[in-house]
Amino acid sequence: MNKTLIALAAVCCSLLTAGAQTFSDDFTGRTLRLDYVLAGNNHEQHIYFSEAMLTSPWAGRRARLAEAPLRGNGQIALSDHETGRLLYVHTFSTLFQEWQATEEATRLNRAFPTCFNVPMPKRKVDVSVTLTDVHANVVGQLQHTVDPADILIREISEPQVPYHYVWKGSTLPAEAVKKSDDSGHRNFVPTERPLDGEADITACIDLAIVAEGYTRQQMGKFYQDCERAVEALFAHEPFTSMKQRFNVVAVAAESVGSGPSVPHLGRWRQTPVGTHYDTFYVQRYLMTSHMTHLYDLLAGIPFEHIIVMVNSDTYGGGGIYNQLTVTTSDHPTFRQVLVHEFGHAYGGLGDEYAYDDSYETIYPADTEPWEPNLTTLVDFTSKWADMLPKGTAIPTPPAKIPDYRQIKTEEERRLLNDATQRVGVFEGAGYQSKGVYRPAQECRMKINEVEKFCPVCSRALVSITDFYTSR
């Protein structure tokens, strides 16, 4: 079987495999962290294994383990070493793959560290890490074996940074919390309990918010900013209706000085995560390539998704699917930007605007995008064709609505927001004005001035939440 077929077989939703699989048969209940280095240029991709660590109780899904909700730009898969049976699949995108589409990648080789959390296996497993290109072809793959008995798997069982929960979804009564898992290790106990009951990490999606650019004296502000983030995220549907399915933990990582690094101003700070503006020489792109630093901060704390909260009043941020969200705390559009970027990182939603300024074509005409809210019409039936009103023209002509830059009245604002709920096939998305289509004329994934996700994006967010929280 060739590499492409191997990748597709791993990503396919195998209900038979998932239905026959019981989490405790194959996994201990703790987390195995696997560190890699991704390296290359715009046409070469290399994957190198770095290190393995044993950390916190497993906070990820315990059902549908051999399935993936989205293809992403890569995947990590665990298979039983003896039988070859697929045990676990996780898909993702990376900053390295974003960088490959830049002009710099045509003339320079670079390396980007990355980390993945997978459930700790009970037996020896074969691990496969696969990268795909814009045509969904496998372009890089690493296979290696992990033995749970390996003495060089470093254990980090205790959290390294102060933290506490700012929101808990479903909770378990104290008497129902197991004192140890079947490997003999004690289960997670929060360092602080501002909310009643233990956090149910097996039923909820665990979101960590990490402080960046906050000094010790500013930690009170950080916790307030985390409360604002929770309020902003869950003020938007469909997250409002799904709030009980999330836990949110604030991780108080201290910085030497206040604020992030701003290279174009010659300002560099010593911060825990190493974020900076000017990523890829784009002034507003605020990101980090130091994923190992981020995962070191989170060692011992159960998490699935990450928001890096940067102490800044300057616009910036980013979101990478199943990697991280970066947002600033004090810009006037903080709420809107946070929700938009989380849509990328959590829901795998694509940008619905078009600048035509990409160095390379990210969405070629012969390939259907994996993002649920973008289409090239190659396989539109797999997207929102079932939500399209009968008789809708493809492409759909835009309706006359108020220009979001000139809104002056509440009625104009209402008309703009109403436009987000009209499903069509509007040309212009994924940074390209031609050949890529979005489901709504305006949406939360297109402009900050609208309040709502369109119905297609909302359905995608509900679907992926259902996937993560199914039992």
N, C-alpha and C positions, 0 to 999 in steps of 0.2 A: 504494500500500500504506500503511495507517495505521500509526501509531507502535507500537501493540501488536503488530501482525503483524511489523513490522521487528524488534522486540525478541525475539519468540519465534523468528523465523527465525534470528537470530544465536545464540541459546542452544541451539537444537536440535543434537543430535549428528549431524553430517553425515559419515558414514563415507566417502562417496564423495569429498567435498572433502578430508578429512583424509588419505585414502589416496593422493590424487594430489599432495599438497603435500610439497615438500622444503624444509626450513628454510633451507638456504643459497641457495635460489633467490630468496627474498624478503627475507632478513634478514642483517645483517652479522656477527652474533655479539656485538654489544655491547648495552648497555641504554639505552633512551630513557626518561627520567623525565619524566612529565607532571604538573604541579601545577595544581590547580583549587581554587576556593572554592565550597562548597555553602551556599546561603543560603535563608532563608524563614521560615515559621512552620508551624503545624499543618495548614495546607491549601494552602500555596504552596511550590514548590520551584524554585530557580533555580541554574543551573550556570554558572560563569565560568571561563574559561581564564586561567591565571596565567603559567606559564613552562615551558620545555622545557630539559632538560639531557641531556648524553651522559655516561654513567658507566661502571661496571665491565663486564667480560664478562658476557654474558647467562647467568643461573643458572637460568632457568625451563625449562619443558618445550620440547622440540624436535619433538614429534610431537603429533598430535591437536590442532593449533593452533586450528582453527576450531570446536572443541567446548567445552562447559562441563559439568563434572560435576554442578553444582547451580545452581539459578536465582539464589539470593541475592536481595538487595534492589536490585541494580543491576548494570550491566555496562559495560565499556569494550570497544569493538570497533574493529579496524583493517581497512580495505578498500582495495584497490588503486584509486588515484585514476582511472586510465584505464579499467579494465575493470569496476570495482565488485565484483570477486571478494573474498569474505571471507577475510582472512588470519589473523586472530587474535582470540580472545574471552577475556575474563577477567571473572568475576563476583565480587561483593563485597557487603558491608554496611558501613554507616558510623555513626559516633557521631551525626552530624547526623540520620539517620533515627531513631535511638533517641530523640534529644531531641524529635523531632516528636510523640512519644506522651506527652510530659509536659504537666503543667498550664501550665508557663511558656510553652510554645509557642502557647498560645491567646491570649496577650496581648503577645507580644514577637517581633520579628524578630531572628534571629541568623545569624551566618556561621561556617562551620567549614572550615578548609583541609584538603585531602586530597591524596594523591599516589599515582600508579600507575606501576609499572615495566612496560614493554612492550619487546619486542625491537625493536632499531633497524632500521627498514626501509631497503632499498636504493633504493627509489623513493618518489615522493610518495604519501602515503596520506591517506584520509579517516578521521578519528577520530570515533566516536560514543560519547558518555557518556550513559547512560540510568538514570533512577531509577524504581522502581516502588513502589506503595503496598501496603497489606496485602491488597488484592484482586488483586494481581499486574498491575494496570493501570499503564501508563506515565504518569507524572505530571510528569516533567521530562526534557528531552533537550537536549544541546548537540552540534552537529556542526561540525567545523572541519578544516582541511587542514594537514598537517605535511609540509614539504619537507625531506628530509635535508640539502640544501644551504643551508638557512637559516643565515645568519651569526650569528643571535641564539640559536641553540641552544648554551648554555654547556657547555663540557667540564670535567668534574671527573674526572680519570683516576687521581689518587693518593688513597689513603685519608687521611682527615683525623684519625683517632683510632687509637691503638694497639690492636692486636687479635691474637689467636692462636686456633688451633683447639683445642677441648677434646675433640672427637670427629670422626673421619673415617670414613665408610662405605667404599664401594668406592673403591679407589685406583688410580692409573695409575703405572707406572714412569716415572722421570724422563725417560728417553729418548723416551717416547711423548707428552710434553707439547709441543704446538706452541708455537713461539716468537712467532708472530704470527697474527692472523686475516686474512681476505682484505681487510680494510680497512687493513691495515698497522700496526695497533696491537698492542702486546705483550700477550700473555695474562697473566692473573693469576698472581702468585707470592706465596705467603704471606710475611708479615713475620717469622713465626716458624714453626718446624717441630717442635713437640713430639712429633709422630707421624711415622712413616716414610711417605714417598711424598707426591705432590701430591694435593690434594683434587680429586676428580672432580666438578666442578660440573655436568657435562652429564648424569650418570647418577643423581646423588643429589638429594634435597631439601635445600636449604640453609637452615638455621635460624640466625638471629643472636640472641644474647642481649646486650642492651644494659644497661650499668650506669646506675643512677639513684639518686642520693643517696649515692654513695660518693666520699669524698675521695681524694686521691692516696695518702695513707697507708693507705687501706682497700682498695686494689686487690688485695692478697693475699687478703683476705676475699672480694672479688668473684669471683675465679677459683675459690676454694673453693666458693662458692655456685653457680657455673656447673657445677662437677663434681657437686654435689648435685642440681642440676636435671636433668642428663643421667641420673644414676642413677635419679632418681624417675620420669622419663618412660619410660625403657626397662625399668623394673621392671614395667610394666603391659602386658599383652597388649591389643591385638595389636602394640603398638610393640616389645615384646621380640623378636618374630620378624622385625620389619622394621628392626632397628637398622642393618643394613648399607646401608640405602637413605637414610640421613640423614648430613649433615655438620652440625656445630654449631660456630659461631665465637663467641668472647667478645669484645665490643667495650667497651674500657675507657674510657668517657666519664667525665671527672672532674666532681665537684660541688664548689662552694665550701664548703658545709657538709654535715654528715652527715644523712641521712634525707630524707623527702619533705615536701611541704607538707601541713598539716592545718588547713584553714580554720576548723573549729569550735573549734579551740584558739587561733586567731589566729596560727598558725605558718606562715610562708611561707619557702620555701627557693629559692635559685638553683640549679636542677638542669638538666641538659642537655635533658631531654625535657619538663619542665614538668608532670609528673604531680601530682595532688593527690587526697586523699580528698574526700568530699562532692560528687562529681560529680552533677549534677542534684539537689543537696541530699539525696542518699542517703549517709549517713555512711560506709558500708563500700565504696561504689563508688569505686574508685581507678582513674583513667583520665587520659588527656591528650587535648586537642584540638589540640595543636601537632604535627601530622603532618609539617610541613615541617622542624621542628627535628630530628625523629627521622630523617628521610630524609637530612638534611644530615650527620648523624653517620655514616650508613651509606654515604655516597657513596664509590665506589671499591671497596667490599667486596661481592662477589657474595652475594646473599641472596634468598630467596623468602618466608620467614615470620619473624616477629619476636616475641621475648619481651622485655619490659622488666622487668628484675629490680630491684625497689625495695628499698632497704636499710631494712627496717622489721620490727618484731616485732608490728605491729598487723594484724589480719585485714583483708583488702581485696584487690581485683583486679577483673579483667574480661577478657572475650574477645570480639572482633568478627571475624566471618568474613572471611578474607583481608585483614585489616587488622593486628591485633596482639593479643597476649596481655600482660596486666599482672599481675604477681604479687609478693607480698612475700617476703622472703628468710628471715625468722626466726620467723614465727608457727608454733605447734606443728602446724598443719594445712597447712604449706607444700607438702608432697608432694601431698596430695589436691587442694588448690586449684589448683595448677599443672596437674595432669593434667586436671581438670575444665574449666578455662578454655581450655586448649589444644584440648580437644575442640570447643569453640565455634569458636575462631579458625581451626584447621586443618581440622577435619572438618565444619564447618557444623552440628554437633549442637545441638539446642535444649535448653533447660532442661526437666526433667521434673517439676518441683515446681509447686505451685499455691498462690499467696498471695491471689489475688483482690484485689490492691492496685494494679493498673495503672490509670492514669488513663483509658486508652482500650483497647478490645478489639484485641489484637494479632493474634489468630487468629480471624477471623470465620467463622461456620458455613458460608458458601457458597463458601469457598476452601480448597483443599488446601495446607497449609504446604509450603514448599520444603525445610525441614529433614527429613533422612531418618528421624529417630526420633520425629516428631510426625505425627499425622493428625487430621483432622476427619471422616474417613470419606467425604469427597467423592470421593476417588480412592484408596481404600485399596489397590487392586491394584497401584498404583505404589510402594507402601511395603513392608511386611513380610508381606503376605497369603500369600506363598509359604512363609514360615517358620512359619506358624501351625499348631499341631497340629490334626489333624482333630477336629471336634466342639467346638472351643473356643468358648465363649460370647462374644458381643460385645454390650455390654462384658463383660469378664472379671471375675468376682467375685474380690476379693483373698483370698489364702490367709492362714491364721492363722500369723504368724511373730513372732519376738521383736521387741519395740519397740527400735529402735536406741538410744534414749536410756536404756534400762535394762539393757543387756547386761552380764552378769557372768561368764559362762563361755565357754570356747572352743566348746562345743557350740552355744550360742546364736548365737555369731558365725558358725559354719559354716552354721547354718540360714538366717541372714540372707543370707549370701553365695550360698547355693544358690538363694535366691529370685531373684537377678539373672539366672539362666540359664533361667527359665521364661518362655517367650514367650507373650504374650497381647495384649489390647487393653484397657488399664486406664485408666479415666476420671480425668482430672485431670493436666494438663501445661501447659507454656507459660504459666504464671502463672494459669491458669484452671481452676477445679474442675469446670466443666461444658463439654461440647462439644469438648474437645481430649483426645486419647488418647495414651498412651505404651506402649512395647512390653514393659516389665517392671514388676513391682510395685516393685522397687527397682533402682537402677542407679547407676553412677558419675556420670551426668548428673543424678541426683536428690539424693543425700545423700553426704556425705563419709565416712560410716561403713562403706560397702561397698568392697571392694577391686577389683571387676571392672566392666568395661563389660558390658552385656547383649549377647546375640548379635547383635541388630539394630545397635546402635552399633558393635560390633566389625566387622561386615561393612561398614558404611559407611566406617569408617576404613581398612580394607584396600582397598576399592574406590577411594577417592580417592587413596591412595598408589599403587596400580597406575596410575591415570590420569596422575599427575604423572611417574612414572618409566618409562612405556612409551616404546619407541623405534620 
